[in-house]
Amino acid sequence: MQRIAALIALVVTVIVIAAWIARDRGAEPVEAIESVVDAPVDPAPRTKSPGIDFPALSRETGPLAERLPEGQQSKRECTDRELVAAFEERLDSDKSRARHAALASTLTESGNTELVLAGAMLSGAESPFDAIERTQLAMQLGPQHPLVLWQAAELCSREQQGEFCGDPTLRLNSEQILGRNGAYWSKIAAGRIQRGEKEAALAALKRAAVEPQWDDYWIERVMLLERALAVGSDVSYALRITEAMTVTAGDDGLELSLMTRACRRFIAEGEEWLGACTGFGNRLVASRGLLHQVQGYELLRNIYKRQGDDYKLAEVSADLDELKIALEEIEEADFTGLMTDDRIAALFIDEHAANGELAAIRQMAEETRRIKSDPDYD
């Protein structure tokens, strides 16, 4: 059981802590990365951007029971050891890679924008060329679908992807649909860093710091993948949700690591970098995801320490200490309910969308404890 809890913790927290610890390790030198003020951040709720519609991914499709598979709606099923064992088997790396590759091929033939996109997401780092080809196909089917454009930005944030990332139509559609989302510009900046385009990366970082929205669409991507995983599968909703989380959990890790390392290196070059990186850090700490928050606090702490601003340094350090305590609480939580109980999984998704990752994990842990202490609770 401890092994299972550790696997689930990996989905929602270990990547956060790993990125946090890794900040002081010997990372490769950043070969590349204009001015924003330390403006107040409006932490926009996790709703869609104006004009963006996710009709197939809406959570508002009726009562909870109508959204879950028949016969898999009891909270009491959180103690079902067979479901726990099934999830452990599904996470076996060799088996999951083979299963994802086969499913991705099936989804690619569907002709459905979101299923083809799911196939691209399942290809991931294991098959980057397949991921690009399937993303291009999804772009042909839905050239202005926000999650397709987000997937393209994700791929292009990792490294130069040739003509794919330089496609002017892709850039036009992305800026039209995602241009007011600072998280999108963070990915653009990361890709430019990778390509050695320092000034262009700085321009994108400035946009990341000031655009009115910040949304990584993580919940929407998890929901999309859950639906795709249901193709040809009879596993529970909770297992599909948790597996979808494992696929998408580390998507932003490399990008954020690149950006924060670049900021630590270049803030000494002048006010433009200092202002852009400070604004960027403030956006991260006001976001909904734990990884973003940890990286943001660490970046701001580094900036204020360099500036000798003891007051702001103390404020940020205190906020980070509170987050550390929360992370320690999470490490002690029982995560089995998330992967074995469909209603808890659905509540997790809704709570994350409304109030962020930390609130969702706390609610999930509390529900699991309540069920185990009262078997008749439902």
C-alpha positions in Angstrom: 0.0 0.0 0.0 2.9 2.4 0.7 4.2 1.8 -2.8 0.8 2.7 -4.2 0.6 5.9 -2.1 4.0 6.9 -3.4 3.0 6.4 -7.0 0.0 8.6 -6.5 2.0 11.2 -4.7 4.3 11.3 -7.7 1.3 12.4 -9.8 0.6 15.5 -7.8 3.5 16.4 -5.6 6.8 14.7 -6.2 7.5 16.6 -9.3 7.0 19.8 -7.3 9.5 18.8 -4.7 11.9 17.4 -7.2 11.9 20.7 -9.1 12.3 22.6 -5.9 15.3 20.6 -4.8 16.8 20.5 -8.3 17.2 24.3 -8.4 20.6 24.2 -6.7 21.9 21.2 -8.7 24.4 21.6 -11.5 22.1 22.3 -14.3 23.3 22.9 -17.9 24.2 26.5 -18.6 21.4 28.5 -20.2 22.7 29.9 -23.4 19.9 32.3 -24.0 16.8 34.0 -22.7 12.3 43.7 -22.4 10.5 45.8 -18.8 7.5 45.1 -16.6 6.7 46.6 -13.2 6.1 44.5 -10.1 2.4 44.9 -10.8 -0.4 43.4 -8.8 -1.6 40.1 -10.2 -5.2 39.3 -10.7 -5.4 35.5 -10.2 -8.2 34.8 -12.7 -10.4 31.9 -11.8 -9.8 28.7 -13.8 -12.5 29.4 -16.3 -12.1 29.5 -20.1 -10.8 32.6 -21.8 -13.4 34.8 -23.4 -14.4 33.3 -26.7 -12.9 29.9 -26.0 -15.3 27.0 -25.8 -14.6 23.5 -24.6 -18.0 22.0 -25.3 -16.8 18.4 -25.3 -15.0 18.9 -22.0 -17.6 20.7 -20.0 -18.0 19.6 -16.4 -21.5 21.1 -16.2 -23.2 18.2 -18.0 -25.6 17.1 -15.3 -25.6 15.5 -11.9 -22.4 13.8 -10.8 -24.0 10.3 -11.0 -24.7 10.9 -14.7 -21.0 11.5 -15.4 -19.8 8.3 -13.9 -19.9 4.7 -15.2 -22.8 2.7 -14.0 -22.1 0.6 -11.0 -18.9 2.5 -10.1 -20.3 5.3 -8.0 -19.9 4.2 -4.4 -17.4 5.9 -2.2 -17.1 2.7 -0.2 -15.1 1.2 -3.2 -12.0 3.1 -2.1 -11.0 0.1 -0.1 -11.2 -2.3 -3.0 -7.7 -3.9 -3.2 -8.4 -5.2 -6.6 -8.7 -1.7 -8.0 -5.5 -0.7 -6.3 -3.7 -3.7 -7.8 -5.2 -2.9 -11.2 -3.8 0.6 -11.0 -0.3 -0.6 -10.0 -0.3 -2.9 -13.0 -1.4 0.0 -15.3 1.5 2.1 -14.1 4.1 -0.5 -15.0 6.3 1.4 -17.4 6.8 -1.2 -20.1 3.1 -2.2 -20.2 1.8 1.4 -20.1 4.2 2.5 -23.0 3.0 -0.4 -25.2 -0.6 0.2 -24.3 -0.3 4.0 -24.9 1.4 3.4 -28.2 -1.4 1.1 -29.4 -4.1 3.3 -28.2 -2.5 6.4 -29.8 -2.5 4.7 -33.1 -6.2 3.8 -32.7 -7.1 7.4 -31.7 -5.2 8.8 -34.7 -7.5 7.0 -37.0 -10.6 8.4 -35.4 -10.9 11.6 -37.3 -12.0 13.4 -34.1 -9.9 16.4 -33.1 -9.7 15.7 -29.4 -9.1 11.9 -29.8 -6.3 12.6 -32.3 -4.9 15.2 -29.8 -5.1 12.6 -27.0 -3.0 10.3 -29.3 -0.4 13.0 -29.6 -0.3 13.5 -25.8 0.1 9.8 -25.3 3.0 9.7 -27.7 4.9 12.3 -25.5 8.6 12.2 -25.0 8.8 8.5 -25.9 7.9 9.2 -29.6 8.5 13.0 -30.3 8.1 12.6 -34.1 4.8 10.8 -33.6 3.6 13.5 -31.2 4.4 16.2 -33.8 2.7 14.3 -36.6 -0.4 13.7 -34.6 -0.5 17.2 -33.3 -0.3 18.4 -36.9 -3.2 16.2 -37.8 -5.2 17.5 -34.9 -4.4 21.0 -36.1 -5.9 20.2 -39.5 -9.1 18.9 -37.9 -9.3 21.7 -35.3 -6.9 24.6 -36.2 -8.3 26.9 -33.5 -8.9 24.4 -30.8 -7.2 25.8 -27.7 -6.0 22.5 -26.4 -4.5 21.6 -29.8 -2.7 24.9 -29.8 -1.6 24.4 -26.3 -0.1 21.0 -27.2 1.8 22.6 -30.1 3.2 25.2 -27.7 4.2 22.4 -25.3 6.1 20.6 -28.0 7.8 23.8 -29.2 8.8 24.8 -25.6 11.0 21.7 -25.4 13.3 22.2 -28.4 13.4 23.3 -31.9 10.9 21.3 -33.9 11.8 22.5 -37.4 9.1 23.7 -39.7 6.4 22.7 -37.3 7.2 25.4 -34.7 7.9 28.0 -37.4 4.5 27.6 -39.1 3.0 31.2 -39.5 -0.5 29.8 -39.4 0.2 28.1 -36.1 1.6 31.3 -34.7 -1.4 33.4 -35.9 -4.0 31.0 -34.5 -2.1 30.5 -31.2 -1.8 34.3 -30.6 -5.4 34.8 -31.5 -6.7 32.1 -29.2 -4.1 31.9 -26.4 -2.5 35.3 -26.7 -4.1 36.7 -23.5 -2.9 33.8 -21.4 0.4 34.4 -19.7 1.1 30.7 -19.3 1.2 30.4 -23.1 3.8 33.1 -23.4 5.9 31.3 -20.7 6.0 28.3 -23.0 7.0 30.5 -26.0 9.8 32.1 -23.9 11.0 28.6 -23.0 11.2 27.5 -26.6 13.1 30.6 -27.5 15.6 30.0 -24.7 16.1 26.6 -26.1 16.9 28.1 -29.5 19.2 30.7 -28.2 16.9 33.6 -29.0 17.6 35.7 -25.9 15.9 39.0 -26.8 12.9 37.3 -28.3 12.6 35.1 -25.1 12.7 38.3 -23.0 9.9 39.8 -25.0 7.7 36.7 -24.5 8.6 36.7 -20.8 7.3 40.2 -20.5 4.0 39.1 -22.1 3.8 36.2 -19.6 4.1 38.7 -16.7 1.3 41.0 -17.8 -1.3 39.1 -19.8 -4.7 39.0 -17.8 -5.1 35.2 -17.7 -2.9 32.4 -16.4 -4.2 28.9 -17.2 -2.3 25.8 -18.1 -5.5 23.9 -18.9 -4.3 21.0 -16.8 -7.8 19.9 -15.8 -9.1 20.2 -19.3 -6.2 18.0 -20.6 -6.7 15.4 -17.9 -10.4 15.3 -18.7 -9.6 14.9 -22.4 -7.2 12.1 -21.8 -9.7 10.3 -19.4 -12.2 10.2 -22.2 -9.6 8.9 -24.7 -8.5 6.2 -22.2 -12.1 5.0 -22.1 -11.8 3.9 -25.7 -11.6 0.1 -25.6 -11.2 0.1 -21.8 -13.4 -1.2 -19.0 -11.4 0.2 -16.1 -13.0 2.6 -13.7 -13.3 6.4 -14.1 -11.0 6.9 -11.1 -8.3 4.8 -12.7 -8.6 6.6 -16.0 -8.5 10.0 -14.2 -5.4 9.0 -12.2 -3.6 7.6 -15.2 -4.4 10.8 -17.2 -2.8 12.7 -14.4 0.4 10.7 -14.6 0.6 11.4 -18.3 0.2 15.2 -17.9 1.9 15.7 -14.5 5.3 16.8 -15.6 4.4 18.8 -18.8 5.4 22.2 -17.3 8.5 21.0 -15.4 11.2 21.6 -18.0 9.7 24.9 -19.1 9.6 26.3 -15.6 13.0 25.1 -14.8 14.4 26.8 -17.9 12.6 30.0 -17.2 13.6 30.3 -13.5 17.2 29.4 -14.3 17.3 32.0 -17.0 16.0 34.6 -14.7 18.5 33.8 -12.0 21.2 34.2 -14.6 20.0 37.4 -16.4 18.4 39.6 -13.7 21.8 41.1 -13.1 21.9 42.5 -16.7 19.5 45.3 -15.9 16.0 46.5 -15.1 14.3 44.8 -18.1 15.2 41.4 -17.0 14.6 42.2 -13.3 11.1 43.6 -14.0 10.1 40.8 -16.3 11.3 38.0 -14.0 9.7 39.7 -10.9 6.4 39.9 -12.8 6.8 36.3 -13.9 7.4 35.1 -10.4 4.3 36.9 -9.1 2.2 35.2 -11.8 3.5 31.8 -10.8 2.7 32.2 -7.1 -0.8 33.4 -7.9 -1.4 30.4 -10.1 -3.5 27.2 -9.3 -0.7 24.6 -9.5 1.7 23.6 -6.8 4.7 23.3 -9.1 4.1 26.8 -10.4 3.7 28.2 -6.9 6.9 26.6 -5.6 9.0 27.8 -8.5 7.5 31.3 -8.2 8.3 31.6 -4.5 11.9 30.4 -5.1 12.4 32.8 -8.0 11.1 35.8 -6.0 13.1 34.8 -3.0 16.2 34.8 -5.2 15.4 38.2 -6.7 14.7 39.9 -3.3 17.8 38.4 -1.8 19.9 39.8 -4.7 18.2 43.2 -4.2 18.8 43.2 -0.5 15.0 43.8 0.0 14.7 42.2 3.5 11.0 43.0 3.9 9.9 41.4 0.7 12.3 38.5 1.2 10.8 37.8 4.6 7.2 38.0 3.2 8.0 35.5 0.4 10.0 33.2 2.7 7.0 33.1 5.1 4.6 32.2 2.3 7.0 29.5 1.1 7.3 28.1 4.6 3.5 27.8 4.7 3.5 26.0 1.4 6.2 23.6 2.7 4.0 22.7 5.6 1.1 22.0 3.2 3.4 19.8 1.1 4.4 17.9 4.2 0.7 17.3 5.0 0.2 16.0 1.5 3.1 13.6 1.9 1.2 12.1 4.8 -2.1 11.9 3.0 -3.8 8.7 1.9 -4.1 8.8 -1.8 -5.8 5.5 -2.4 -9.3 7.1 -2.6 -8.3 9.1 -5.6 -7.6 6.0 -7.7 -10.2 3.6 -6.4 -13.3 5.8 -5.9 -15.0 7.4 -8.9 -16.8 10.0 -6.8 -13.7 11.1 -5.1 -11.9 11.4 -8.4 -14.8 13.5 -9.8 -14.8 15.7 -6.7 -11.0 16.2 -7.1 -11.4 17.4 -10.7 -14.1 19.8 -9.8 -12.4 21.2 -6.7 -9.1 21.6 -8.6 -10.9 23.6 -11.3 -12.7 25.8 -8.7 -10.0 26.3 -6.0 -6.7 24.9 -7.2 -4.5 21.9 -6.7 -3.8 22.2 -3.0 -7.5 22.5 -2.1 -8.3 19.5 -4.3 -5.7 17.3 -2.7 -6.8 18.3 0.8 -10.4 17.6 0.0 -9.5 14.2 -1.5 -7.4 13.3 1.5 -10.2 14.3 3.9 -12.8 12.3 2.0 -10.6 9.2 2.0 -10.1 9.5 5.8 -13.8 9.9 6.4 -14.6 6.9 4.3 -12.1 4.7 6.1 -13.3 5.8 9.5 -17.0 5.4 8.6 -17.7 2.5 6.2 -21.3 3.5 5.9 -20.5 7.1 4.8 -21.5 7.8 1.2 
